[in-house]
């Protein structure tokens, strides 16, 4: 009877180092973006949308509040249609086999 020895998986070590490298690069990119965003997009309080006032901030926040329910409804509709399609396909396969 032959004896089986466990070999370490080389793919796991490569995936961990790749994940660490990706996390490091993402962190550096985020820090660079945060450090350069305000000087690049605003001069003396004037950004891409002009002078910022309370009305602009309020409407922007209302837009954010409206965006997420619309996103949830849209993704729910897409998922329900995909589920119905999957069930139809499963029913057809069971019926034909």
N, C-alpha and C positions, 0 to 999 in steps of 0.2 A: 504494500500500500504506500503510495507516495504522500509525502508530507507537503501541504500547501502553506506557503509563507505569504503573509500579507505585505504587499508593496504599497508604499505611500503614493497617493495620487498626485501626480505632478500638475495636473490641470487645476486643482484647488489652489495650490500655491500661486500659480500664474494669475488666477482670477482675483485672488486677494490683493496681489500687488497691482493689478490693473485697476481694481476698485479704489485702492488708496491713491494711485496716481490721478485717477479721474476726479476723486473728491478733492484732492489738493489743487488741481487745475481749476475746478469749478470755484473753489474758495478764493483763489487768486483772482480769477476773472470777476467775481462778484465784488471783491474789495476794490479792484481797479475801477469797475463801473461806478461804485458808490463814491469813490474818491474824486472822480472826474465829472460826475453828472451835473452837480450844481454849477460849477464854473462854466461848463460847456453850454448849458441850456438857459441860464439866467444871468442877466446883467442888471444890477441895481433893482432886483425884485421883479423884473419884467421877463417872463418866460415865453414859451411858444404861444400861449393863449393870451398874451398881453398882461396888463396889470392884474394881479390877483386881488379879488375882493370877496366879501362874505357871500354875495349872490353866486359867484362862480363856484366857490367851494361847495355851497349848498346844492346847486344843480349837479355838480360832479358826484357828490355823495348820493344823491337820489338816483343818478344813473348807475352807480355801483350797486345800490340796493335793488334796482329793477333788473340788472344784468343777471344776478345769481338765480332768482326764480325762473327767469326765461331760460337760462342754461339748463336748469334742472328739468323743466318741462320738456325742452327739446330733446335732451338726452334720454328722458323716460320714454318719449314717443318712439325714438329710434330703437331703444332696447326692446320695447314691446313688439314692434314690427319684426325685429330680428328673431325674437322668441317665437312669434307666430309662424314665421317662415321655417324655423327649426322644427317646430311641432308638426307642421304640414309635411315636411320632408321625412320626419320620423314615421308619421302615419303612413305615408306612401311606401316607404321601405317595408314596413310591417305588412302592409296590404299586399304588396307584390311578391314578397318572399314566402 
